[in-house]
Each structure stands twice: as C-alpha cells, then as structure tokens.
Amino acid sequence: AIEMSHASGTLDSDETALLRNIMRFSKKTAQSVMIPRKDIVALEHGTSISDAISFFKKHREVRVPVYSGDLDSIVGILDSRYLLPYIHGLKKASTINRLLLEVCHFPASRDLASLVNDFLKKRIQMAVVVDEYGGTMGIVTLSAIIAEVMGDEFMLSNEEQRASIRKTDTGTVISGD
C-alpha cells in the first residue's frame, strides 16, 4: 500500500520513507539500535570534575554512562550540562559522584515501542542494554530510537545543530541554532 501510494503520487519520498521506518520500528529491539559495549564512551565513578570537563570536551558527548570497576557495573549517567556551574567555580565539588542521574537497565530483547514508552515515562535519555546474565551489552539512547522512525537524515541534521561551547575572555559562550 505504501509503495502504491508513492507510485501514484499520493505520498512523496519523505513520507514514504517515514512510513517504511514506522513499519520496521515495530519489529526492532533494543539490541538493534544500541551502541555496542566495545564502542561505549564512559567515565569511572570518582572521576574529578576537572577530568570530566576535559573528557566531555574531547569526546563531544552530551551524556555518558559512569561505571564502577568495569562496564558491567554502570552506576549512573552524567549529563555534561551539570558541569557548567563548576567551570567558573560557581559550585564546588571534587568528583562527579553527586551529579549522576539514575540509570535504567533493559534486556536486549525489549521491543522499541515498549522501550520508548519506558523512556518517556521515566523521563530518561539513555539506558543500559543488558544480556541474559545481566552484563552490559551496550547503551541505547532516545535519539537513536527516534532516528529509527525518522531515519538517518534526522540524526545527521541533529548533529549539525549541536551547540558548541567555548570559553572567551568575558565568559563561556554556548552557541546553537
């Protein structure tokens, strides 16, 4: 039906692609959209605030998991925006430990429709995908789930609009469109 509508001109190419993605979405699982364990960029529990700031500048991530010992023990999520008050000394802390967001764990087999509902109910942006033994298989993000429906073009345009943060003589400037 989608192809026939496209062929007849009822749907344009973007609408056709969106509908195809929605149809595929219902069959996908957390494992199909996760960042695999080997590609996870994470911080260790107890990392200093200054090291965390340097880490985020280097890796250009918005949020990352925080582990204790190894990646099978992810204890929280750190959002880089929580570090902004520490850049100019508006707040003081020695480590990132008090800044961590709660982390949720989901099985790799969890379907994306259920997963997105859990993300929205819990108001989270990132979660850990676990295998049948409870070990970390990867990380799944809300933006990766949305990209499954919206397509890869969504992810590319979203990355292009990412705000940049730079320090000037008069303060910190956050630019974005």
Backbone as CSV, one residue per row, in Angstrom:
resi,resn,N_x,N_y,N_z,CA_x,CA_y,CA_z,C_x,C_y,C_z
1,ALA,0.822,-1.188,0.000,0.000,0.000,0.000,0.874,1.263,0.000
2,ILE,1.972,1.224,0.766,2.869,2.379,0.834,3.495,2.617,-0.534
3,GLU,3.975,1.538,-1.151,4.624,1.667,-2.457,3.639,2.142,-3.518
4,MET,2.413,1.632,-3.464,1.399,2.049,-4.444,1.062,3.526,-4.270
5,SER,0.954,3.972,-3.022,0.667,5.388,-2.759,1.799,6.269,-3.250
6,HIS,3.040,5.799,-3.075,4.188,6.558,-3.562,4.184,6.621,-5.092
7,ALA,3.935,5.475,-5.713,3.927,5.408,-7.181,2.833,6.288,-7.789
8,SER,1.696,6.384,-7.090,0.596,7.191,-7.622,0.762,8.683,-7.315
9,GLY,1.760,9.018,-6.476,1.986,10.424,-6.154,1.260,10.896,-4.911
10,THR,0.541,10.012,-4.241,-0.169,10.374,-3.014,0.819,10.678,-1.888
11,LEU,1.917,9.914,-1.860,2.965,10.130,-0.859,4.247,10.553,-1.552
12,ASP,4.932,11.557,-0.977,6.238,11.915,-1.543,7.309,10.995,-0.951
13,SER,8.538,11.170,-1.356,9.629,10.282,-0.930,9.852,10.301,0.577
14,ASP,9.797,11.491,1.188,9.997,11.591,2.634,8.885,10.884,3.397
15,GLU,7.652,11.071,2.981,6.521,10.416,3.646,6.615,8.899,3.493
16,THR,7.010,8.452,2.318,7.166,7.020,2.069,8.244,6.435,2.971
17,ALA,9.373,7.109,3.083,10.470,6.640,3.933,10.035,6.592,5.400
18,LEU,9.313,7.610,5.857,8.843,7.648,7.235,7.914,6.471,7.515
19,LEU,6.978,6.206,6.623,6.058,5.091,6.825,6.782,3.744,6.810
20,ARG,7.761,3.597,5.946,8.567,2.361,5.929,9.292,2.188,7.265
21,ASN,9.865,3.270,7.765,10.588,3.202,9.046,9.646,2.826,10.189
22,ILE,8.444,3.373,10.182,7.474,3.051,11.233,7.119,1.569,11.187
23,MET,6.946,1.029,9.992,6.619,-0.391,9.854,7.767,-1.270,10.369
24,ARG,9.007,-0.902,10.089,10.163,-1.662,10.565,10.367,-1.484,12.068
25,PHE,10.011,-0.322,12.591,10.179,0.010,14.001,9.511,-1.032,14.900
26,SER,8.320,-1.460,14.531,7.564,-2.382,15.372,8.252,-3.734,15.530
27,LYS,9.183,-4.063,14.662,9.873,-5.356,14.715,11.259,-5.267,15.337
28,LYS,11.699,-4.075,15.695,13.068,-3.884,16.197,13.133,-4.003,17.715
29,THR,14.351,-4.307,18.197,14.595,-4.453,19.628,15.675,-3.466,20.083
30,ALA,15.862,-3.396,21.387,16.898,-2.532,21.956,18.265,-2.872,21.370
31,GLN,18.528,-4.152,21.183,19.822,-4.587,20.659,20.076,-4.041,19.255
32,SER,19.022,-3.844,18.472,19.198,-3.406,17.086,19.588,-1.932,16.961
33,VAL,19.377,-1.135,18.013,19.722,0.295,17.935,20.769,0.726,18.961
34,MET,21.262,-0.217,19.740,22.204,0.142,20.811,23.593,0.451,20.276
35,ILE,24.332,1.193,21.072,25.767,1.389,20.868,26.417,0.184,21.541
36,PRO,27.151,-0.644,20.794,27.719,-1.857,21.406,28.748,-1.543,22.494
37,ARG,28.907,-2.465,23.401,29.814,-2.316,24.546,31.198,-1.824,24.132
38,LYS,31.745,-2.373,23.050,33.107,-2.013,22.642,33.206,-0.551,22.219
39,ASP,32.081,0.091,21.888,32.085,1.487,21.444,31.611,2.472,22.514
40,ILE,31.313,1.973,23.710,30.824,2.845,24.783,31.936,3.777,25.253
41,VAL,31.603,5.045,25.370,32.497,6.053,25.935,31.937,6.347,27.327
42,ALA,32.723,6.081,28.371,32.217,6.192,29.737,33.271,6.777,30.674
43,LEU,32.785,7.244,31.808,33.652,7.766,32.865,33.617,6.815,34.059
44,GLU,34.706,6.798,34.816,34.750,5.975,36.019,34.183,6.759,37.204
45,HIS,33.454,6.056,38.061,32.914,6.645,39.288,34.079,7.216,40.089
46,GLY,33.941,8.411,40.593,35.017,9.047,41.345,35.890,9.962,40.511
47,THR,35.599,10.079,39.204,36.363,10.979,38.342,36.229,12.409,38.855
48,SER,37.320,13.157,38.806,37.282,14.545,39.266,36.460,15.398,38.299
49,ILE,35.937,16.495,38.813,35.157,17.424,37.994,36.014,17.934,36.828
50,SER,37.253,18.316,37.092,38.101,18.859,36.019,38.400,17.805,34.957
51,ASP,38.619,16.557,35.372,38.845,15.488,34.394,37.587,15.225,33.572
52,ALA,36.415,15.316,34.200,35.152,15.111,33.482,34.938,16.212,32.447
53,ILE,35.247,17.439,32.805,35.112,18.561,31.867,36.028,18.326,30.657
54,SER,37.263,17.943,30.907,38.199,17.648,29.816,37.701,16.492,28.961
55,PHE,37.165,15.476,29.599,36.625,14.306,28.903,35.512,14.711,27.933
56,PHE,34.567,15.529,28.409,33.454,15.950,27.556,33.931,16.839,26.404
57,LYS,34.914,17.675,26.652,35.473,18.498,25.569,36.104,17.615,24.496
58,LYS,36.802,16.590,24.927,37.486,15.694,23.996,36.503,14.837,23.201
59,HIS,35.524,14.264,23.866,34.638,13.292,23.229,33.370,13.905,22.627
60,ARG,33.066,15.147,22.961,31.915,15.866,22.393,30.594,15.102,22.531
61,GLU,30.388,14.491,23.688,29.135,13.813,24.016,28.340,14.724,24.941
62,VAL,27.035,14.539,24.971,26.196,15.308,25.889,26.086,14.588,27.221
63,ARG,25.920,13.270,27.168,25.844,12.481,28.397,26.547,11.145,28.187
64,VAL,27.095,10.613,29.271,27.808,9.334,29.210,27.489,8.504,30.451
65,PRO,27.607,7.180,30.310,27.449,6.328,31.490,28.676,6.440,32.401
66,VAL,28.446,6.174,33.671,29.521,6.176,34.664,29.545,4.787,35.296
67,TYR,30.733,4.179,35.343,30.857,2.808,35.831,31.735,2.757,37.079
68,SER,31.578,1.664,37.827,32.411,1.404,38.993,33.117,0.073,38.764
69,GLY,34.403,0.118,38.513,35.173,-1.101,38.282,35.250,-1.487,36.815
70,ASP,34.100,-1.847,36.230,34.050,-2.174,34.804,32.659,-1.855,34.256
71,LEU,32.496,-2.022,32.952,31.240,-1.634,32.294,30.046,-2.492,32.697
72,ASP,30.271,-3.620,33.378,29.147,-4.417,33.872,28.533,-3.805,35.123
73,SER,29.156,-2.765,35.629,28.656,-2.096,36.826,28.476,-0.596,36.539
74,ILE,27.520,-0.276,35.691,27.222,1.130,35.395,26.332,1.658,36.507
75,VAL,26.789,2.720,37.176,26.122,3.221,38.380,25.320,4.498,38.150
76,GLY,25.452,5.099,36.984,24.707,6.325,36.720,25.039,6.891,35.351
77,ILE,24.377,7.986,35.046,24.594,8.722,33.794,24.999,10.145,34.185
78,LEU,26.027,10.661,33.526,26.446,12.046,33.765,26.091,12.891,32.554
79,ASP,25.337,13.950,32.786,24.975,14.906,31.743,25.981,16.049,31.807
80,SER,26.617,16.352,30.692,27.673,17.365,30.653,27.167,18.736,31.097
81,ARG,25.902,18.999,30.895,25.359,20.319,31.269,25.389,20.543,32.772
82,TYR,25.436,19.451,33.553,25.523,19.584,35.004,26.895,20.085,35.441
83,LEU,27.854,20.058,34.532,29.213,20.509,34.862,29.403,22.010,34.648
84,LEU,28.491,22.661,33.940,28.663,24.089,33.622,28.905,24.975,34.844
85,PRO,28.169,24.823,35.949,28.439,25.694,37.112,29.829,25.505,37.720
86,TYR,30.459,24.381,37.434,31.773,24.089,38.003,32.906,24.682,37.172
87,ILE,32.633,25.031,35.931,33.671,25.566,35.044,34.249,26.863,35.594
88,HIS,33.394,27.752,36.075,33.851,29.048,36.598,33.801,29.119,38.122
89,GLY,33.642,27.975,38.763,33.668,27.948,40.214,32.390,28.411,40.880
90,LEU,31.268,28.447,40.163,30.001,28.829,40.788,29.548,27.777,41.796
91,LYS,29.967,26.535,41.585,29.721,25.450,42.524,31.041,24.732,42.738
92,LYS,31.148,24.052,43.865,32.372,23.319,44.201,32.040,21.856,44.472
93,ALA,32.860,20.993,43.949,32.797,19.555,44.229,34.104,18.956,43.730
94,SER,34.509,17.881,44.339,35.757,17.270,43.900,35.534,16.184,42.849
95,THR,34.406,15.467,42.947,34.149,14.390,41.982,32.752,14.532,41.367
96,ILE,32.500,13.702,40.372,31.214,13.706,39.662,30.136,12.920,40.400
97,ASN,30.485,12.226,41.462,29.586,11.269,42.099,28.213,11.825,42.466
98,ARG,28.138,13.036,42.948,26.842,13.615,43.353,26.019,14.114,42.170
99,LEU,26.588,14.150,40.980,25.913,14.692,39.806,25.229,13.632,38.949
100,LEU,25.328,12.382,39.343,24.854,11.297,38.497,23.336,11.175,38.476
101,LEU,22.823,10.896,37.276,21.411,10.583,37.096,21.227,9.086,37.276
102,GLU,20.031,8.693,37.663,19.723,7.267,37.813,19.854,6.569,36.462
103,VAL,20.325,5.348,36.491,20.473,4.565,35.262,19.434,3.448,35.259
104,CYS,18.848,3.216,34.096,17.887,2.121,33.920,18.526,1.046,33.053
105,HIS,18.146,-0.197,33.310,18.652,-1.343,32.554,17.487,-2.034,31.868
106,PHE,17.683,-2.408,30.613,16.655,-3.104,29.846,17.273,-4.291,29.133
107,PRO,16.490,-5.368,28.962,17.022,-6.521,28.228,17.187,-6.201,26.747
108,ALA,18.133,-6.858,26.117,18.414,-6.634,24.699,17.211,-6.955,23.825
109,SER,16.351,-7.845,24.282,15.194,-8.274,23.506,13.997,-7.324,23.611
110,ARG,14.102,-6.278,24.418,12.980,-5.342,24.624,12.630,-4.662,23.310
111,ASP,11.341,-4.712,22.934,10.930,-4.091,21.674,10.958,-2.568,21.812
112,LEU,11.209,-1.896,20.695,11.398,-0.436,20.725,10.148,0.317,21.161
113,ALA,8.970,-0.178,20.813,7.743,0.513,21.224,7.644,0.553,22.746
114,SER,7.906,-0.572,23.418,7.900,-0.599,24.887,9.022,0.254,25.454
115,LEU,10.160,0.175,24.801,11.327,0.917,25.278,11.089,2.424,25.229
116,VAL,10.537,2.912,24.133,10.288,4.347,24.040,9.252,4.784,25.075
117,ASN,8.268,3.943,25.352,7.292,4.266,26.406,7.981,4.370,27.765
118,ASP,8.893,3.436,28.052,9.628,3.497,29.317,10.496,4.748,29.395
119,PHE,11.160,5.093,28.294,11.989,6.301,28.272,11.138,7.534,28.576
120,LEU,9.978,7.616,27.980,9.120,8.790,28.175,8.537,8.830,29.588
121,LYS,8.091,7.692,30.107,7.532,7.631,31.470,8.574,8.008,32.513
122,LYS,9.795,7.482,32.335,10.861,7.709,33.313,11.640,8.996,33.046
123,ARG,11.328,9.629,31.910,11.983,10.874,31.515,13.506,10.712,31.447
124,ILE,13.937,9.671,30.718,15.361,9.399,30.571,15.777,9.540,29.113
125,GLN,17.055,9.742,28.900,17.620,9.903,27.565,18.541,8.748,27.180
126,MET,18.985,7.981,28.179,19.968,6.921,27.947,19.709,5.783,28.922
127,ALA,19.937,4.550,28.456,19.791,3.382,29.325,20.815,2.318,28.925
128,VAL,21.006,1.369,29.814,21.937,0.272,29.583,21.157,-0.923,29.036
129,VAL,21.693,-1.543,28.001,21.119,-2.770,27.444,21.917,-3.933,28.022
130,VAL,21.205,-4.888,28.642,21.883,-5.999,29.299,21.577,-7.327,28.607
131,ASP,22.529,-8.259,28.736,22.332,-9.603,28.187,21.585,-10.463,29.207
132,GLU,21.407,-11.748,28.891,20.629,-12.648,29.754,21.282,-12.884,31.116
133,TYR,22.558,-12.541,31.264,23.255,-12.711,32.540,23.364,-11.402,33.326
134,GLY,22.817,-10.326,32.789,22.874,-9.032,33.460,24.097,-8.209,33.112
135,GLY,24.932,-8.715,32.206,26.125,-7.973,31.781,25.763,-6.899,30.763
136,THR,26.554,-5.872,30.703,26.311,-4.765,29.773,26.622,-5.179,28.342
137,MET,25.607,-5.107,27.482,25.792,-5.357,26.042,26.048,-4.059,25.296
138,GLY,25.407,-2.972,25.804,25.525,-1.698,25.120,24.700,-0.623,25.801
139,ILE,24.586,0.496,25.095,23.830,1.655,25.567,22.807,1.997,24.492
140,VAL,21.609,2.355,24.919,20.593,2.821,23.970,20.185,4.227,24.380
141,THR,19.988,5.086,23.368,19.593,6.478,23.631,18.252,6.773,22.991
142,LEU,17.560,7.748,23.538,16.277,8.158,22.974,16.455,8.668,21.551
143,SER,17.544,9.373,21.293,17.764,9.894,19.934,17.969,8.763,18.937
144,ALA,18.587,7.662,19.346,18.754,6.516,18.441,17.408,5.863,18.140
145,ILE,16.542,5.803,19.144,15.210,5.241,18.937,14.410,6.129,17.984
146,ILE,14.454,7.432,18.203,13.735,8.373,17.333,14.278,8.297,15.909
147,ALA,15.578,8.145,15.765,16.188,8.048,14.438,15.695,6.822,13.682
148,GLU,15.316,5.770,14.408,14.763,4.583,13.751,13.469,4.915,13.014
149,VAL,12.686,5.825,13.582,11.438,6.225,12.932,11.691,7.327,11.905
150,MET,12.471,8.314,12.293,12.670,9.485,11.444,13.699,9.246,10.337
151,GLY,14.571,8.268,10.520,15.592,7.972,9.518,16.933,8.586,9.872
152,ASP,17.963,8.144,9.158,19.326,8.620,9.412,19.475,10.109,9.158
153,GLU,18.665,10.657,8.282,18.744,12.094,7.988,18.470,12.911,9.245
154,PHE,17.581,12.401,10.120,17.284,13.079,11.376,18.535,13.191,12.231
155,MET,19.275,12.093,12.345,20.486,12.088,13.172,21.527,13.053,12.621
156,LEU,21.680,13.085,11.310,22.673,13.973,10.711,22.320,15.422,10.950
157,SER,21.059,15.790,10.753,20.684,17.189,10.951,20.732,17.559,12.423
158,ASN,20.447,16.606,13.316,20.505,16.858,14.747,21.944,17.118,15.187
159,GLU,22.901,16.363,14.647,24.304,16.564,14.989,24.821,17.896,14.476
160,GLU,24.336,18.326,13.313,24.769,19.605,12.759,24.313,20.770,13.622
161,GLN,23.185,20.585,14.337,22.633,21.666,15.148,23.156,21.661,16.577
162,ARG,24.009,20.699,16.934,24.533,20.595,18.292,25.215,21.901,18.696
163,ALA,24.909,22.349,19.881,25.505,23.588,20.381,26.999,23.408,20.600
164,SER,27.732,24.475,20.387,29.151,24.426,20.699,29.405,25.316,21.910
165,ILE,30.329,24.892,22.750,30.664,25.627,23.964,32.119,26.051,23.855
166,ARG,32.360,27.338,24.074,33.744,27.805,24.039,33.935,28.870,25.114
167,LYS,35.139,28.948,25.604,35.473,29.904,26.648,36.093,31.130,25.997
168,THR,35.626,32.307,26.391,36.177,33.559,25.891,36.727,34.353,27.067
169,ASP,37.296,35.528,26.783,37.823,36.379,27.853,36.724,36.888,28.778
170,THR,35.506,37.005,28.247,34.405,37.554,29.041,33.518,36.486,29.653
171,GLY,33.760,35.200,29.379,32.936,34.137,29.956,32.813,32.948,29.022
172,THR,31.801,32.163,29.267,31.540,30.963,28.462,30.408,31.267,27.489
173,VAL,30.597,30.899,26.224,29.591,31.139,25.198,29.063,29.800,24.713
174,ILE,27.742,29.657,24.729,27.098,28.453,24.198,26.341,28.892,22.970
175,SER,26.782,28.421,21.794,26.112,28.814,20.573,25.329,27.646,20.012
176,GLY,24.266,27.919,19.326,23.440,26.903,18.703,22.387,27.579,17.870
177,ASP,21.817,26.810,16.946,20.789,27.386,16.086,19.411,27.092,16.578
